[in-house]
Amino acid sequence: MDDCIIIGGGPAGLTAAIYLARFHLRIRLFDCGSSRAALIPCTRNHAGHPDGIPGIDLLLLMRRQAERFGVVREAAAVEAIELEDGRFTVVVGGARHPARAVLLATGVVNHRPAMDPALHDRALAAGLLRYCPICDGYEVTDKRVGVIGTGDHGMREALFLRGYTRDVTLIAPDGAHGLDPACEAKLDEAGIRHVDGPCGGWAIEGERLALDTAEGRQDFDSIYPALGSHIRSELAVAAGARASDEGCLEVDDHQRTSVPGLFAAGDVVKGLDQISHAMGEAGVAATAIRNLLAEQRPLWR
């Protein structure tokens, strides 16, 4: 039996793995290989990397650090978390893995605009398509920026980016922008243009990303999709954990879900979707797991 099984191999899961391994606990980490961090071409607001670091390189360094302390990482997708008599069983590929505690660090998946996947990846790598204005709004300072979104959510992202540049356009992805008068007034006050879609004809033209709108073809230095995301909390919810209407897992100050022994950290929990925040939550969760297990039986060596 493992002391703890971690589900998710992003910054939160790997941070927790490092902590728990250094607590001399027997742990196992399942990683399906779809961390959003791997999609970041270069993060420049992660402390300790003044020249920035690609997300895939950061994950590689964290994996090496975890392996140095004996973390067992398996490339596999978890199918279920079962709970019986206070003990967990994690089901993977038909195999059953018992554990005294489980940490869920499965993150979220961004909803993408309707564009060719290969073009999407090229645009993302070139910084023409961006998903996190908190992460990289600085990089679009004084540039021409488009936001794909509707309603209040699209408005708020456009207003956030207005703090970096005067040239912001909010584009509805599926026709009418769905803005109420209050939203329109805020956009107009900030000098943000808002145009209807549909968004199509995506292409990289020169050094810009271009698309068709109801007002003709437009191109931008960077475009931010503000289309929401899918929160990967299904495993925990199926095991009985409470979640918000959006799917974010509810946790206390020690990252404990409503199911005793089941913890969660990172973007799957409601909060700031940032690498640093996820790593901090993981450190809190790992320490709480260690203390919980010590209450159940001494961890003396």
Secondary structure as GFF3:
##gff-version 3
##sequence-region A 1 301
A	DSSP	beta_strand	2	7	.	.	.	ID=ss1
A	DSSP	alpha_helix	11	22	.	.	.	ID=ss2
A	DSSP	beta_strand	27	31	.	.	.	ID=ss3
A	DSSP	three_ten_helix	36	39	.	.	.	ID=ss4
A	DSSP	alpha_helix	55	68	.	.	.	ID=ss5
A	DSSP	beta_strand	72	75	.	.	.	ID=ss6
A	DSSP	beta_strand	80	84	.	.	.	ID=ss7
A	DSSP	beta_strand	87	92	.	.	.	ID=ss8
A	DSSP	beta_strand	95	104	.	.	.	ID=ss9
A	DSSP	beta_strand	108	110	.	.	.	ID=ss10
A	DSSP	alpha_helix	117	125	.	.	.	ID=ss11
A	DSSP	alpha_helix	133	136	.	.	.	ID=ss12
A	DSSP	three_ten_helix	137	140	.	.	.	ID=ss13
A	DSSP	beta_strand	145	148	.	.	.	ID=ss14
A	DSSP	alpha_helix	151	161	.	.	.	ID=ss15
A	DSSP	beta_strand	168	171	.	.	.	ID=ss16
A	DSSP	alpha_helix	181	190	.	.	.	ID=ss17
A	DSSP	beta_strand	193	195	.	.	.	ID=ss18
A	DSSP	beta_strand	200	205	.	.	.	ID=ss19
A	DSSP	beta_strand	208	213	.	.	.	ID=ss20
A	DSSP	beta_strand	216	220	.	.	.	ID=ss21
A	DSSP	beta_strand	222	225	.	.	.	ID=ss22
A	DSSP	beta_strand	229	231	.	.	.	ID=ss23
A	DSSP	alpha_helix	234	238	.	.	.	ID=ss24
A	DSSP	beta_strand	262	264	.	.	.	ID=ss25
A	DSSP	alpha_helix	275	296	.	.	.	ID=ss26
###
